[in-house]
């Protein structure tokens, strides 16, 4: 039994080593002109839109507790490809972003994102809205903050 396993192992080793071409390597098989053509092709494929906001943070200042507020963030596609925002979500349910989902924004065009905050909490609050888009990073962020004054009756 041991001889049979030993013979099979020896034949397998000879089979795998005999199929190997000892005279060439993968890097020698790559042609320089193919590398240049691939680099040119890939440089065209890496054109992305760029989401540039006029402001990335807005401070509502002091607001009464429970007082809803909203702010419009304006942005421009400063890239070289159409921009598509696929999702926008906040860190909690008290902050709601509104935008034109899956709408194509051409290079140089502007758009708007409305962010509503319901005034919940107390003291200094900061909320982040994460925007998913077809930019190179894939995600961008904008922030709102406010100082929520406690309700005088509580």
MDTraj code that builds the backbone (N, CA, C; nanometers):
import mdtraj as md
import numpy as np

residues = "UNK UNK UNK UNK UNK UNK UNK UNK UNK UNK UNK UNK UNK UNK UNK UNK UNK UNK UNK UNK UNK UNK UNK UNK UNK UNK UNK UNK UNK UNK UNK UNK UNK UNK UNK UNK UNK UNK UNK UNK UNK UNK UNK UNK UNK UNK UNK UNK UNK UNK UNK UNK UNK UNK UNK UNK UNK UNK UNK UNK UNK UNK UNK UNK UNK UNK UNK UNK UNK UNK UNK UNK UNK UNK UNK UNK UNK UNK UNK UNK UNK UNK UNK UNK UNK UNK UNK UNK UNK UNK UNK UNK UNK UNK UNK UNK UNK UNK UNK UNK UNK UNK UNK UNK UNK UNK UNK UNK UNK UNK UNK UNK UNK UNK UNK UNK UNK UNK UNK UNK UNK UNK UNK UNK UNK UNK UNK UNK UNK UNK UNK UNK UNK UNK UNK UNK UNK UNK UNK UNK UNK UNK UNK UNK UNK UNK UNK UNK UNK UNK UNK UNK UNK UNK".split()
xyz = np.array([
    [0.0818, -0.1181, 0.0000],
    [0.0000, 0.0000, 0.0000],
    [0.0868, 0.1253, 0.0000],
    [0.1923, 0.1242, 0.0820],
    [0.2805, 0.2412, 0.0867],
    [0.3512, 0.2608, -0.0460],
    [0.3879, 0.1496, -0.1116],
    [0.4568, 0.1603, -0.2414],
    [0.3633, 0.2214, -0.3451],
    [0.2345, 0.1860, -0.3410],
    [0.1373, 0.2388, -0.4367],
    [0.1204, 0.3892, -0.4219],
    [0.1108, 0.4360, -0.2997],
    [0.0970, 0.5796, -0.2740],
    [0.2236, 0.6523, -0.3158],
    [0.3373, 0.5929, -0.2883],
    [0.4659, 0.6528, -0.3251],
    [0.4802, 0.6628, -0.4764],
    [0.4375, 0.5594, -0.5489],
    [0.4461, 0.5617, -0.6957],
    [0.3523, 0.6678, -0.7522],
    [0.2304, 0.6767, -0.6999],
    [0.1355, 0.7781, -0.7478],
    [0.1889, 0.9187, -0.7217],
    [0.2479, 0.9409, -0.6052],
    [0.3057, 1.0723, -0.5739],
    [0.4198, 1.1048, -0.6679],
    [0.5053, 1.0075, -0.6983],
    [0.6189, 1.0312, -0.7877],
    [0.5715, 1.0619, -0.9285],
    [0.4711, 0.9874, -0.9783],
    [0.4196, 1.0114, -1.1132],
    [0.3520, 1.1485, -1.1194],
    [0.2755, 1.1859, -1.0153],
    [0.2116, 1.3169, -1.0114],
    [0.3124, 1.4301, -1.0123],
    [0.4187, 1.4143, -0.9376],
    [0.5236, 1.5169, -0.9333],
    [0.5889, 1.5327, -1.0699],
    [0.6182, 1.4202, -1.1355],
    [0.6798, 1.4279, -1.2690],
    [0.5839, 1.4923, -1.3690],
    [0.4550, 1.4614, -1.3575],
    [0.3569, 1.5168, -1.4498],
    [0.3481, 1.6693, -1.4369],
    [0.3381, 1.7188, -1.3141],
    [0.3247, 1.8636, -1.2948],
    [0.4521, 1.9397, -1.3272],
    [0.5665, 1.8835, -1.3006],
    [0.6913, 1.9543, -1.3314],
    [0.7262, 1.9460, -1.4775],
    [0.6817, 1.8433, -1.5487],
    [0.7139, 1.8327, -1.6902],
    [0.6311, 1.9288, -1.7742],
    [0.5149, 1.9726, -1.7246],
    [0.4290, 2.0656, -1.7985],
    [0.4769, 2.2097, -1.7860],
    [0.5655, 2.2337, -1.6966],
    [0.6136, 2.3693, -1.6729],
    [0.7164, 2.4062, -1.7789],
    [0.6977, 2.5246, -1.8409],
    [0.7921, 2.5730, -1.9400],
    [0.9019, 2.6482, -1.8654],
    [1.0172, 2.5872, -1.8557],
    [1.1254, 2.6445, -1.7768],
    [1.1902, 2.7647, -1.8427],
    [1.1703, 2.7846, -1.9733],
    [1.2424, 2.8899, -2.0441],
    [1.1751, 3.0254, -2.0417],
    [1.0498, 3.0371, -1.9969],
    [0.9846, 3.1680, -2.0027],
    [0.9041, 3.1920, -1.8760],
    [0.8827, 3.3195, -1.8480],
    [0.8001, 3.3573, -1.7344],
    [0.6860, 3.4447, -1.7856],
    [0.5878, 3.4679, -1.7024],
    [0.4713, 3.5465, -1.7426],
    [0.5107, 3.6883, -1.7810],
    [0.6052, 3.7461, -1.7109],
    [0.6445, 3.8842, -1.7414],
    [0.7125, 3.8950, -1.8772],
    [0.7776, 3.7887, -1.9228],
    [0.8416, 3.7921, -2.0541],
    [0.7394, 3.7829, -2.1664],
    [0.6222, 3.7285, -2.1390],
    [0.5198, 3.7105, -2.2407],
    [0.4389, 3.8378, -2.2643],
    [0.4443, 3.9356, -2.1746],
    [0.3701, 4.0595, -2.1881],
    [0.4441, 4.1511, -2.2848],
    [0.3721, 4.1992, -2.3864],
    [0.4336, 4.2875, -2.4854],
    [0.4193, 4.4317, -2.4407],
    [0.5200, 4.5101, -2.4621],
    [0.5214, 4.6496, -2.4179],
    [0.4094, 4.7303, -2.4829],
    [0.3808, 4.7062, -2.6117],
    [0.2757, 4.7839, -2.6782],
    [0.1376, 4.7526, -2.6206],
    [0.1174, 4.6298, -2.5728],
    [-0.0088, 4.5952, -2.5092],
    [-0.0237, 4.6665, -2.3750],
    [0.0858, 4.6825, -2.3036],
    [0.0833, 4.7527, -2.1755],
    [0.0467, 4.8992, -2.1977],
    [0.1053, 4.9619, -2.3003],
    [0.0753, 5.1018, -2.3307],
    [-0.0711, 5.1196, -2.3719],
    [-0.1226, 5.0278, -2.4539],
    [-0.2625, 5.0360, -2.4971],
    [-0.3570, 5.0191, -2.3781],
    [-0.3249, 4.9285, -2.2887],
    [-0.4089, 4.9073, -2.1698],
    [-0.4055, 5.0294, -2.0788],
    [-0.2904, 5.0923, -2.0648],
    [-0.2791, 5.2116, -1.9808],
    [-0.3625, 5.3260, -2.0380],
    [-0.3604, 5.3440, -2.1697],
    [-0.4400, 5.4488, -2.2336],
    [-0.5888, 5.4205, -2.2161],
    [-0.6282, 5.2955, -2.2330],
    [-0.7684, 5.2574, -2.2159],
    [-0.8138, 5.2818, -2.0721],
    [-0.7316, 5.2415, -1.9755],
    [-0.7679, 5.2560, -1.8350],
    [-0.7730, 5.4013, -1.7918],
    [-0.6892, 5.4865, -1.8493],
    [-0.6921, 5.6279, -1.8104],
    [-0.8236, 5.6925, -1.8535],
    [-0.8820, 5.6484, -1.9646],
    [-1.0117, 5.7010, -2.0080],
    [-1.1244, 5.6461, -1.9219],
    [-1.1080, 5.5249, -1.8719],
    [-1.2130, 5.4614, -1.7926],
    [-1.2194, 5.5163, -1.6503],
    [-1.1194, 5.5873, -1.6058],
    [-1.1164, 5.6374, -1.4685],
    [-1.1596, 5.7831, -1.4595],
    [-1.2488, 5.8254, -1.5448],
    [-1.3039, 5.9600, -1.5387],
    [-1.4267, 5.9531, -1.4477],
    [-1.4244, 6.0322, -1.3413],
    [-1.5322, 6.0293, -1.2422],
    [-1.5982, 6.1657, -1.2302],
    [-1.7238, 6.1675, -1.1850],
    [-1.7834, 6.2950, -1.1470],
    [-1.7258, 6.3371, -1.0118],
    [-1.7382, 6.4633, -0.9817],
    [-1.6892, 6.5128, -0.8528],
    [-1.7993, 6.5978, -0.7907],
    [-1.8376, 6.5620, -0.6695],
    [-1.9444, 6.6296, -0.5972],
    [-1.8832, 6.7382, -0.5099],
    [-1.9046, 6.8648, -0.5471],
    [-1.8476, 6.9774, -0.4747],
    [-1.9607, 7.0631, -0.4172],
    [-1.9680, 7.0676, -0.2845],
    [-2.0713, 7.1468, -0.2166],
    [-2.0231, 7.2891, -0.1957],
    [-2.1161, 7.3862, -0.2041],
    [-2.0841, 7.5249, -0.1716],
    [-2.0430, 7.5356, -0.0252],
    [-2.1066, 7.4535, 0.0599],
    [-2.0712, 7.4441, 0.2016],
    [-2.0961, 7.3000, 0.2442],
    [-2.0108, 7.2475, 0.3304],
    [-2.0274, 7.1094, 0.3760],
    [-2.0817, 7.1025, 0.5181],
    [-2.0959, 7.2184, 0.5822],
    [-2.1478, 7.2216, 0.7188],
    [-2.2334, 7.3467, 0.7356],
    [-2.3482, 7.3304, 0.8050],
    [-2.4349, 7.4441, 0.8313],
    [-2.4741, 7.4446, 0.9781],
    [-2.4667, 7.5622, 1.0403],
    [-2.5005, 7.5787, 1.1816],
    [-2.6321, 7.6561, 1.1905],
    [-2.7352, 7.5925, 1.2476],
    [-2.8642, 7.6584, 1.2668],
    [-2.8617, 7.7559, 1.3830],
    [-2.7574, 7.7514, 1.4647],
    [-2.7499, 7.8372, 1.5819],
    [-2.8389, 7.7819, 1.6920],
    [-2.8970, 7.8714, 1.7732],
    [-2.9865, 7.8290, 1.8810],
    [-3.1270, 7.8104, 1.8251],
    [-3.1881, 7.6956, 1.8561],
    [-3.3255, 7.6687, 1.8146],
    [-3.4021, 7.6124, 1.9335],
    [-3.5320, 7.6423, 1.9441],
    [-3.6126, 7.5850, 2.0524],
    [-3.6296, 7.4345, 2.0314],
    [-3.6363, 7.3610, 2.1406],
    [-3.6540, 7.2166, 2.1320],
    [-3.7858, 7.1849, 2.0612],
    [-3.7800, 7.0916, 1.9667],
    [-3.8987, 7.0520, 1.8913],
    [-3.9291, 7.1401, 1.7717],
    [-3.8509, 7.2441, 1.7499],
    [-3.8720, 7.3361, 1.6375],
    [-3.8061, 7.2773, 1.5114],
    [-3.8845, 7.2406, 1.4097],
    [-3.8227, 7.1869, 1.2878],
    [-3.7533, 7.2976, 1.2086],
    [-3.6370, 7.2645, 1.1551],
    [-3.5603, 7.3576, 1.0721],
    [-3.5128, 7.2824, 0.9486],
    [-3.4767, 7.3562, 0.8458],
    [-3.4257, 7.2936, 0.7244],
    [-3.3262, 7.3859, 0.6557],
    [-3.2397, 7.3231, 0.5762],
    [-3.1382, 7.3991, 0.5029],
    [-3.1140, 7.3318, 0.3684],
    [-3.0928, 7.4126, 0.2658],
    [-3.0643, 7.3613, 0.1322],
    [-2.9135, 7.3695, 0.1082],
    [-2.8527, 7.2555, 0.0825],
    [-2.7119, 7.2485, 0.0434],
    [-2.7064, 7.2460, -0.1087],
    [-2.6304, 7.3376, -0.1658],
    [-2.6149, 7.3445, -0.3115],
    [-2.4813, 7.2805, -0.3487],
    [-2.4835, 7.2022, -0.4557],
    [-2.3610, 7.1363, -0.5011],
    [-2.3474, 7.1480, -0.6518],
    [-2.2253, 7.1242, -0.6997],
    [-2.1939, 7.1280, -0.8420],
    [-2.1176, 7.0030, -0.8780],
    [-2.1450, 6.9486, -0.9952],
    [-2.0653, 6.8381, -1.0475],
    [-1.9433, 6.8999, -1.1156],
    [-1.8307, 6.8996, -1.0462],
    [-1.7077, 6.9585, -1.0995],
    [-1.6198, 6.8547, -1.1672],
    [-1.6711, 6.7340, -1.1832],
    [-1.5952, 6.6268, -1.2492],
    [-1.6163, 6.6288, -1.3988],
    [-1.5755, 6.5174, -1.4641],
    [-1.5845, 6.5089, -1.6095],
    [-1.6795, 6.3989, -1.6566],
    [-1.7660, 6.3509, -1.5658],
    [-1.8642, 6.2477, -1.6001],
    [-1.9953, 6.2820, -1.5311],
    [-2.1067, 6.2292, -1.5794],
    [-2.2358, 6.2555, -1.5148],
    [-2.2386, 6.2034, -1.3716],
    [-2.2966, 6.2830, -1.2827],
    [-2.3071, 6.2487, -1.1408],
    [-2.4458, 6.1907, -1.1131],
    [-2.4484, 6.0795, -1.0384],
    [-2.5742, 6.0181, -0.9979],
    [-2.5675, 5.9909, -0.8483],
    [-2.6582, 6.0527, -0.7728],
    [-2.6684, 6.0272, -0.6288],
    [-2.7662, 5.9124, -0.6105],
    [-2.7184, 5.8043, -0.5499],
    [-2.8020, 5.6859, -0.5339],
    [-2.8656, 5.6760, -0.3963],
    [-2.8069, 5.7430, -0.2972],
    [-2.8624, 5.7348, -0.1626],
    [-2.8086, 5.8502, -0.0780],
    [-2.8863, 5.8901, 0.0196],
    [-2.8436, 5.9877, 0.1196],
    [-2.9118, 5.9499, 0.2491],
    [-2.8335, 5.9313, 0.3543],
    [-2.8911, 5.8928, 0.4830],
    [-2.8204, 5.9670, 0.5942],
    [-2.8939, 5.9865, 0.7031],
    [-2.8377, 6.0595, 0.8162],
    [-2.8044, 5.9637, 0.9292],
    [-2.7427, 6.0180, 1.0324],
    [-2.7010, 5.9376, 1.1459],
    [-2.8183, 5.9008, 1.2355],
    [-2.9337, 5.9675, 1.2198],
    [-3.0521, 5.9318, 1.2991],
    [-3.1775, 5.9710, 1.2229],
    [-3.2914, 5.9265, 1.2741],
    [-3.4192, 5.9546, 1.2089],
    [-3.4675, 6.0973, 1.2250],
    [-3.4014, 6.1754, 1.3093],
    [-3.4435, 6.3139, 1.3301],
    [-3.3976, 6.4055, 1.2172],
    [-3.3095, 6.3561, 1.1324],
    [-3.2555, 6.4336, 1.0214],
    [-3.2903, 6.3616, 0.8915],
    [-3.3560, 6.4339, 0.8009],
    [-3.4027, 6.3713, 0.6768],
    [-3.3499, 6.4498, 0.5566],
    [-3.2681, 6.3844, 0.4714],
    [-3.2238, 6.4499, 0.3480],
    [-3.3233, 6.4227, 0.2349],
    [-3.3477, 6.5231, 0.1521],
    [-3.4326, 6.5085, 0.0342],
    [-3.3505, 6.5482, -0.0879],
    [-3.3563, 6.4643, -0.1926],
    [-3.2752, 6.4862, -0.3120],
    [-3.3416, 6.4149, -0.4290],
    [-3.2925, 6.4401, -0.5486],
    [-3.3430, 6.3741, -0.6685],
    [-3.2644, 6.2454, -0.6883],
    [-3.3213, 6.1343, -0.6432],
    [-3.2525, 6.0049, -0.6468],
    [-3.2369, 5.9562, -0.7907],
    [-3.1166, 5.9086, -0.8201],
    [-3.0814, 5.8486, -0.9497],
    [-3.1006, 5.9433, -1.0685],
    [-3.0979, 6.0721, -1.0437],
    [-3.1072, 6.1703, -1.1516],
    [-2.9665, 6.2072, -1.1960],
    [-2.9418, 6.2088, -1.3245],
    [-2.8087, 6.2376, -1.3776],
    [-2.7838, 6.3888, -1.3792],
    [-2.6724, 6.4291, -1.3192],
    [-2.6329, 6.5701, -1.3168],
    [-2.5044, 6.5810, -1.3982],
    [-2.5131, 6.6504, -1.5074],
    [-2.4020, 6.6597, -1.6018],
    [-2.2880, 6.7458, -1.5462],
    [-2.1663, 6.7280, -1.5971],
    [-2.0539, 6.8110, -1.5525],
    [-2.0854, 6.9597, -1.5682],
    [-2.0580, 7.0356, -1.4631],
    [-2.0841, 7.1790, -1.4621],
    [-2.2222, 7.2164, -1.4108],
    [-2.3147, 7.1211, -1.4037],
    [-2.4497, 7.1505, -1.3557],
    [-2.4527, 7.1502, -1.2030],
    [-2.5534, 7.2203, -1.1494],
    [-2.5694, 7.2255, -1.0039],
    [-2.6953, 7.1505, -0.9632],
    [-2.7006, 7.1171, -0.8359],
    [-2.8163, 7.0499, -0.7785],
    [-2.8320, 7.0932, -0.6345],
    [-2.9401, 7.0463, -0.5715],
    [-2.9671, 7.0832, -0.4328],
    [-3.0047, 6.9612, -0.3514],
    [-2.9711, 6.9666, -0.2226],
    [-3.0126, 6.8654, -0.1267],
    [-3.0698, 6.9382, -0.0064],
    [-3.1967, 6.9107, 0.0208],
    [-3.2646, 6.9708, 0.1344],
    [-3.2453, 6.8792, 0.2551],
    [-3.1998, 6.9358, 0.3675],
    [-3.1821, 6.8589, 0.4903],
    [-3.2740, 6.9186, 0.5960],
    [-3.3638, 6.8328, 0.6480],
    [-3.4593, 6.8744, 0.7511],
    [-3.4190, 6.8126, 0.8842],
    [-3.4278, 6.8933, 0.9901],
    [-3.3981, 6.8471, 1.1258],
    [-3.5168, 6.8829, 1.2141],
    [-3.5655, 6.7864, 1.2945],
    [-3.6879, 6.8088, 1.3713],
    [-3.6668, 6.8763, 1.5071],
    [-3.5459, 6.9123, 1.5417],
    [-3.5198, 6.9858, 1.6653],
    [-3.5233, 6.9003, 1.7902],
    [-3.5045, 6.7709, 1.7765],
    [-3.5044, 6.6847, 1.8952],
    [-3.3702, 6.6923, 1.9663],
    [-3.3694, 6.6467, 2.0914],
    [-3.2468, 6.6485, 2.1706],
    [-3.2357, 6.7756, 2.2520],
    [-3.1238, 6.7865, 2.3198],
    [-3.0941, 6.9061, 2.3995],
    [-2.9473, 6.9382, 2.3891],
    [-2.9182, 7.0650, 2.3996],
    [-2.7792, 7.1077, 2.3957],
    [-2.7242, 7.1051, 2.2539],
    [-2.5919, 7.0965, 2.2449],
    [-2.5248, 7.0982, 2.1150],
    [-2.5459, 6.9646, 2.0437],
    [-2.5993, 6.9695, 1.9227],
    [-2.6184, 6.8487, 1.8425],
    [-2.5484, 6.8673, 1.7083],
    [-2.4987, 6.7568, 1.6566],
    [-2.4377, 6.7566, 1.5235],
    [-2.4828, 6.6310, 1.4528],
    [-2.5338, 6.6453, 1.3320],
    [-2.5829, 6.5329, 1.2533],
    [-2.5085, 6.5301, 1.1206],
    [-2.4787, 6.4098, 1.0757],
    [-2.4056, 6.3903, 0.9508],
    [-2.4957, 6.3220, 0.8494],
    [-2.4936, 6.3705, 0.7262],
    [-2.5639, 6.3069, 0.6152],
    [-2.4572, 6.2483, 0.5240],
    [-2.4672, 6.1176, 0.4997],
    [-2.3733, 6.0485, 0.4114],
    [-2.4400, 6.0287, 0.2761],
    [-2.3727, 6.0749, 0.1713],
    [-2.4262, 6.0715, 0.0359],
    [-2.3502, 5.9672, -0.0439],
    [-2.4233, 5.8707, -0.0996],
    [-2.3635, 5.7685, -0.1863],
    [-2.3837, 5.8114, -0.3304],
    [-2.2741, 5.8180, -0.4044],
    [-2.2798, 5.8614, -0.5438],
    [-2.1712, 5.7894, -0.6227],
    [-2.1714, 5.8085, -0.7522],
    [-2.0739, 5.7430, -0.8383],
    [-1.9432, 5.8224, -0.8497],
    [-1.9040, 5.8877, -0.7416],
    [-1.7769, 5.9596, -0.7371],
    [-1.6628, 5.8603, -0.7127],
    [-1.5415, 5.9059, -0.7218],
    [-1.4269, 5.8170, -0.7019],
    [-1.4249, 5.7592, -0.5605],
    [-1.4568, 5.8421, -0.4594],
    [-1.4612, 5.7935, -0.3212],
    [-1.5863, 5.7114, -0.2943],
    [-1.6943, 5.7397, -0.3650],
    [-1.8185, 5.6659, -0.3468],
    [-1.9106, 5.7252, -0.2421],
    [-1.8543, 5.7988, -0.1462],
    [-1.9359, 5.8610, -0.0419],
    [-1.8811, 5.9987, -0.0080],
    [-1.9735, 6.0894, 0.0152],
    [-1.9407, 6.2253, 0.0581],
    [-2.0238, 6.2543, 0.1823],
    [-1.9844, 6.3553, 0.2600],
    [-2.0585, 6.3883, 0.3815],
    [-2.0824, 6.5379, 0.3926],
    [-2.2010, 6.5704, 0.4460],
    [-2.2332, 6.7072, 0.4853],
    [-2.2849, 6.7007, 0.6290],
    [-2.2753, 6.8134, 0.7004],
    [-2.3135, 6.8140, 0.8424],
    [-2.4007, 6.9341, 0.8745],
    [-2.4895, 6.9116, 0.9712],
    [-2.5650, 7.0224, 1.0292],
    [-2.5397, 7.0203, 1.1786],
    [-2.5497, 7.1379, 1.2381],
    [-2.5388, 7.1435, 1.3835],
    [-2.6291, 7.2545, 1.4348],
    [-2.6627, 7.2420, 1.5618],
    [-2.7502, 7.3397, 1.6269],
    [-2.7350, 7.3263, 1.7766],
    [-2.7743, 7.4318, 1.8472],
    [-2.7832, 7.4241, 1.9913],
    [-2.9325, 7.4237, 2.0240],
    [-2.9819, 7.3098, 2.0722],
    [-3.1237, 7.2935, 2.1000],
    [-3.1495, 7.3386, 2.2430],
    [-3.2267, 7.4453, 2.2558],
    [-3.2598, 7.5004, 2.3877],
    [-3.3742, 7.4188, 2.4483],
    [-3.3602, 7.3831, 2.5739],
    [-3.4614, 7.3016, 2.6418],
    [-3.5939, 7.3762, 2.6491],
    [-3.7017, 7.2995, 2.6382],
    [-3.8366, 7.3550, 2.6502],
    [-3.8530, 7.4124, 2.7905],
    [-3.8997, 7.5355, 2.8026],
    [-3.9076, 7.6035, 2.9335],
    [-4.0108, 7.5393, 3.0260],
    [-4.1075, 7.4653, 2.9711],
    [-4.2104, 7.4040, 3.0536],
    [-4.1644, 7.2735, 3.1170],
    [-4.0508, 7.2150, 3.0697],
    [-4.0060, 7.0888, 3.1292],
    [-3.9053, 7.1086, 3.2375],
])
top = md.Topology()
chain = top.add_chain()
for i, resn in enumerate(residues, 1):
    res = top.add_residue(resn, chain, resSeq=i)
    for name in ("N", "CA", "C"):
        top.add_atom(name, md.element.get_by_symbol(name[0]), res)
traj = md.Trajectory(xyz[None], top)
